């Protein structure tokens, strides 16, 4: 049997180091990971396959449970469960579980507590960056649901924070795809980014099968800079060139996220400019897919925008569709429970 070696930044690596330092046989770590991922056991005391003294040692060194995060609040609707977790330094992050009618379960997870990029329409950006999550704080958001018996079909880094601004996200990708842990195909993982070019290059080189979504939100550079200040550092054209290279090297589709802000970026002129941005790139394969997202009004965002105009969304969609651009209007989940990132955090904060 091939020896397992876990990253020592993760709890699994730390447990493995602990076992080795105590001269436990190599198979102990496999017994523990099997208990967690196959039997869905969260408490060390309940891992009866382990000797009692070892269970006590694990509890003394790692705590009662394998989870490093704590549930604080939960909101539910028919297809959505949104939870607020406490992480280290008494900070809080949000995770959303979405259940699709076909039985598919998807998880939208956070990579940072807050965010310091200041996008004008985002509730998380108004919080400011409190901390980067550790690899365990990232993966535990999914482990929590796994231990409750949920099916883990796909994971998207589209919760609080800019995923590609936290290096621990790459360690989390390793854990999610490790056959001895979550054992997910990289194609079941998606990362949304505002366009952090060095990290996009790292995804291309080291995680080519992971899905990428680029948050565009305006095809005009000056306007995008007002909505998303990161555009001054990594302008649209430079990001698009890097994404072209990503597609060339990986043959993987890239998604373009576009939040429809009424009266701001939802005009037919904007639609035609999006066509201009993408159309010439289709010559090398139709591998850009636009997701139109209805804006979900939030009192927590730096600036207030109204609800998306449905007629304008449809007209925008038709312009892209008729030009041959792959485009969909994203389904809305969780509006009744304020599922936009940062809202449960804000509601909880205000209630304390």
Buried (B, 14 or more C-beta within 10 A) or exposed (E): EEEBEBBEBBBBBBBBEBBEEEEBEEEBBBBBBBBBBEEEBBBBBBBEEBEEEBBEBBBEEBEEBBBBBEEBBEBEEEEBBBBBBBBEEEBBBBBBBBBEEEEEBBBBBBBBBBBBBBBBBBBBBBBEBBBBBBBBBBBBBBBBBBBEEBEBBBBBBBBBBBBBBBEBBBBBBBBBBBEBBBEBEBEBBBBBBBBBBEBBEBBBEEBBEBBBBBBBBBBBEEBBBEBBBBBEEBBBEEBBEBBBEBBEEBEBBBBBBBBBBBEBBBBEEBBBBBBEBBBEBBEEEEBBBBBBBBBBBBEBBEEEBEEBBEEBBEBBBEBBEEBEBBBEBEEEBBBEBBBBBBBBBBBBEEEE
